[in-house]
Amino acid sequence: MFDVVEFGGSGPGILLLHGLMGRATTWWPVARWLVRYGRVVGLDARGHGRNTRRGGDWRTEDFALDAAETIRRLDLGPSVVIGHSMGGLHALVLAALEPDLVRGVVVEDFAPDQRGRTVEPWRAEFSRWPVPFQSLAHVRSFFGPVGDYFVECFEERPDGYHLIADIEDLYRIAAEWGRRDYWPFVDRVRAPLLVIEAEHTLMPPDQQAAMAARVADGRHIVVEGAGHLVQLSAPGVYRGAVEAFLSELLNG
C-alpha cells in the first residue's frame, strides 16, 4: 500500500487527505501532534505521490470512495477525516456517501461551488516553474513561505527534481470543480463539521461559513493573517481549533 502513510498513534482512526499537487507526507508537521488523539494515516490521492492510478478522467466521487476503501481495509472507521483544499472536498463527499465511516470532518479552505472557474490560472502558474528544479533547496527557495510543504511533493530524476504528479492529471481534476456544484453533498453530511477558512483564502467569498451553517453540527472559523495553507501560515491557531474539535468529538 504505497499510497498510504502510517504516521503512528493508536485508537480512533484519523485520515488525512491532501490538496491538489500535494501528497500524504505533507501532513507530517500536523501528524506529529495528531497522534495523541488516534491512529493517524495519510492517503495519496489518485494522480499524486505514490498512488499508481494515473491518467484517468476521474470524478470527485472516485477520490471519496478511495478514502472509504482505505478506512475499511485499515479498520479505521468511524474515522475523523481531515482535508486540506481538494482533500476537504473529498472528505465532505465521503461523509455524504459513507456516513457510517465518518466520525467527524475538518475542511481547510475549500468552497463547494466554484462553477465558472477554469484551469487557465493554473497553467499560467505552472508555466513559470523552473522545471526541473536543481535541488530540494531550489524548490524550497522558489516556493518561499510554503517551501517546506512543496519539498515533500518533488522527487529526484536524472535531470533534476520534478513534481510527483502529472500536470495534465491536475488540470483534469481541477477542471471538474469549475463545472459542478457540491452543495448537495454538503446537505447530506451528518457528522460534526469544522470549517477552517484562511483570511487570505483562494475560495469564493461567504461559502465556507454557509457550508458550516448548513450542517446540523457545523462550526466555522476564519484564521486572521492565514493563507490557503492554514496549517503552515498559522500553525498554532490551526492546531488549537482542530484539537478543540477532536477533544469534543472523541471525549464528549
Secondary structure in CASP SS format (residue, H / E / C, confidence):
PFRMAT SS
TARGET T0000
AUTHOR 0000-0000-0000
METHOD secondary structure of the structure
MODEL  1
M C 1.00
F C 1.00
D C 1.00
V E 1.00
V E 1.00
E E 1.00
F E 1.00
G E 1.00
G C 1.00
S C 1.00
G C 1.00
P C 1.00
G E 1.00
I E 1.00
L E 1.00
L E 1.00
L E 1.00
H C 1.00
G C 1.00
L C 1.00
M C 1.00
G C 1.00
R C 1.00
A H 1.00
T H 1.00
T H 1.00
W H 1.00
W H 1.00
P H 1.00
V H 1.00
A H 1.00
R H 1.00
W H 1.00
L H 1.00
V C 1.00
R C 1.00
Y C 1.00
G C 1.00
R E 1.00
V E 1.00
V E 1.00
G E 1.00
L E 1.00
D C 1.00
A C 1.00
R C 1.00
G C 1.00
H E 1.00
G C 1.00
R C 1.00
N C 1.00
T C 1.00
R C 1.00
R C 1.00
G C 1.00
G C 1.00
D C 1.00
W C 1.00
R C 1.00
T H 1.00
E H 1.00
D H 1.00
F H 1.00
A H 1.00
L H 1.00
D H 1.00
A H 1.00
A H 1.00
E H 1.00
T H 1.00
I H 1.00
R H 1.00
R H 1.00
L C 1.00
D C 1.00
L C 1.00
G C 1.00
P C 1.00
S E 1.00
V E 1.00
V E 1.00
I E 1.00
G E 1.00
H E 1.00
S C 1.00
M H 1.00
G H 1.00
G H 1.00
L H 1.00
H H 1.00
A H 1.00
L H 1.00
V H 1.00
L H 1.00
A H 1.00
A H 1.00
L H 1.00
E C 1.00
P H 1.00
D H 1.00
L H 1.00
V E 1.00
R E 1.00
G E 1.00
V E 1.00
V E 1.00
V E 1.00
E E 1.00
D C 1.00
F C 1.00
A C 1.00
P C 1.00
D E 1.00
Q C 1.00
R C 1.00
G C 1.00
R C 1.00
T C 1.00
V C 1.00
E H 1.00
P H 1.00
W H 1.00
R H 1.00
A H 1.00
E H 1.00
F H 1.00
S H 1.00
R C 1.00
W C 1.00
P C 1.00
V C 1.00
P C 1.00
F E 1.00
Q C 1.00
S C 1.00
L H 1.00
A H 1.00
H H 1.00
V H 1.00
R H 1.00
S H 1.00
F H 1.00
F H 1.00
G H 1.00
P H 1.00
V H 1.00
G H 1.00
D H 1.00
Y H 1.00
F H 1.00
V H 1.00
E H 1.00
C H 1.00
F E 1.00
E E 1.00
E E 1.00
R E 1.00
P C 1.00
D C 1.00
G E 1.00
Y E 1.00
H E 1.00
L E 1.00
I C 1.00
A E 1.00
D C 1.00
I H 1.00
E H 1.00
D H 1.00
L H 1.00
Y H 1.00
R H 1.00
I H 1.00
A H 1.00
A H 1.00
E H 1.00
W H 1.00
G C 1.00
R C 1.00
R C 1.00
D E 1.00
Y C 1.00
W H 1.00
P H 1.00
F H 1.00
V H 1.00
D C 1.00
R C 1.00
V C 1.00
R C 1.00
A C 1.00
P C 1.00
L E 1.00
L E 1.00
V E 1.00
I E 1.00
E E 1.00
A E 1.00
E C 1.00
H C 1.00
T C 1.00
L C 1.00
M C 1.00
P C 1.00
P C 1.00
D C 1.00
Q H 1.00
Q H 1.00
A H 1.00
A H 1.00
M H 1.00
A H 1.00
A H 1.00
R C 1.00
V C 1.00
A C 1.00
D C 1.00
G E 1.00
R E 1.00
H E 1.00
I E 1.00
V E 1.00
V E 1.00
E C 1.00
G C 1.00
A C 1.00
G C 1.00
H C 1.00
L C 1.00
V H 1.00
Q H 1.00
L H 1.00
S H 1.00
A C 1.00
P H 1.00
G H 1.00
V H 1.00
Y H 1.00
R H 1.00
G H 1.00
A H 1.00
V H 1.00
E H 1.00
A H 1.00
F H 1.00
L H 1.00
S H 1.00
E H 1.00
L H 1.00
L H 1.00
N H 1.00
G C 1.00
END
